[in-house]
């Protein structure tokens, strides 16, 4: 890997998710230095994956090339990044007073109630993630098929048109 590829990968997997998550940390009013950065990165990465799904699913159905899908996904990420920049400009402009800013307000509950609510939700989701593979595990060693599909998509610039089997 040369230095150009390293910089591109770092931007794609560190800077872009952090920047895309910034908007959500602003809207949710998440405070704290490191905590806010971690939230921004996590939420931003989820936004990137969601944007990829919104782009890839229709393009697979339309049998478009992989490079077209990746290009449209990059454009969607750029639009989101520009929207975040505009939000940043609005939030940090000197002409807007704190009282005039529109803020999303969560229902008035004590902080410990919110923590308990999200804690119970997190435990339930972890238990669900543990239960589903244990209950419905299907081990026929088909992971090689997915790797072959990825290689086929890259080599032929198509998505799910060639059978790797």
N, C-alpha and C positions, 0 to 999 in steps of 0.2 A: 504494500500500500504506500503510495507516494504522499507527499505533504498536501497536495491539492485534494485528494480523496479523503484524507483525514479531516481537513477543514470542512469539506462538504458534509461528511457524516456527523461531525460535531455540531454543525449548524442545524442539520436535519433532526437530530435526536436529542439535542440539548437546548439550543436557542429557540428554535421554532415552537416546540411545545410550551416552553416557558412564556414566550410572547403571546401565544394563542390563549393560554390559561390566564394571562393577566386580566383580561376583560372580566372573566368570571370572578376572580378574587376582588376586583373592584365592585362588581354588582353584589357579591355576597358579603362585602365589607370584612374580609378576612384580614386580621392584623398580625403583626409580628414579622420579624425579618426572615429567618430561615423557614419558619412555618409557612409563611406566605409564598416563598419561592417553591417549596415542595408541593403545596397545593396547586400553584400555578402550573408547574411542570406536569403533575399528574392529570389535572383537568385538561390541560392543553393536549397531552398525548391522547386522551380519550376523544377529544374533539377531532384530532387528526384521523383517528381510526374511524370515527363516525362519518367524517367527510369522505374517506376512502370508500366506505360501504355505499354511501349515497351516489358516488360516481361509478364504482365498479359493477354493482348489481345490474343497473340498466344497460351498461355497455357490454357486459357478458351476454345478456339476453339479446342484444342487437348484433352480437358477434363482431364487435369492433376490435382492432388491434390493441395489444397491450400498451404500446407506446402512446397511443391516443388516450387511453385511460389514465396513464401516469401523467401525461401532459395536462389533461383536464383537472386531475387531482391537484397538481401543483398550482394551477390557476386558482382553484377554489381556496387553497391555503393562502395564496397571495391576497385574494379578496378579503379573507378573514384577517390577515395581518394588517392590511390597510384599514379595515374597520376598527381594529384594535388601536391603531395609531390615531385615527380620528377621535376615538373615545378618550385616548390619553390626552390629546390636545384639548378637548372639551373639559376634561377633569382638571387639567392643570393650567388652564388659561387664567390670567390675572383678572379679567373682567367679570368672571362669574363668582359670585359670593357663595359661601358654603350653604346659606339658607335657600338659595334659588336652585341648587342642584336637585335633580330628581333622584330619589333613592328608593331601592326596594326594601321594604320592611317586612321582616318575618313576624309571625304572630308573637305576641308578648307572652313568653314562657320563661321561666327561670333557666339559667344556663345549665344547671345540673339536670333539669328535665330533658333539655335538648341532647345533652351528652348521653343520658340513659336511653333515650329514644334511638339515637344513632348507634349506640353500643349494642342494643338488642337487635337492631336491623343488621349490623355487621356480623354478629354471631350467627344469626339466622341464615345469612347468605353464605357464610363459611361452612356451616353445617350442611346446607343444601349442596354446595360445591363438593363436599366430601361424600354425601350420600349418593348423588347421581352417578358418578363414575363407579362407585362400589356396587350399586344396584344394577346398572345397565352396561357394565363393562363388556366390550366385545373385542376380544383379543385374537385377531386373525393376522396380525403383523402387516396391516395395510398402510403403515406409515411410509413405506418405500413408495407407494403409489402417489402420495401427496408430494413427495420430493421429486418424483418423475414428472408430475404435472407442472411443478414449478420450473424445472429445467426445460420442459417442452415449451412452456409459455415464453420463457426467455429466448430460447433458440429459434422458435418459429414465429415469434411476435403475435401469438394468438392466445386466447383464453378459453380453455375447455373445448377446443375443437378437435384435437388429436387425442387418441386414447393411448396412454403410456403403457398399457398392458399388452 
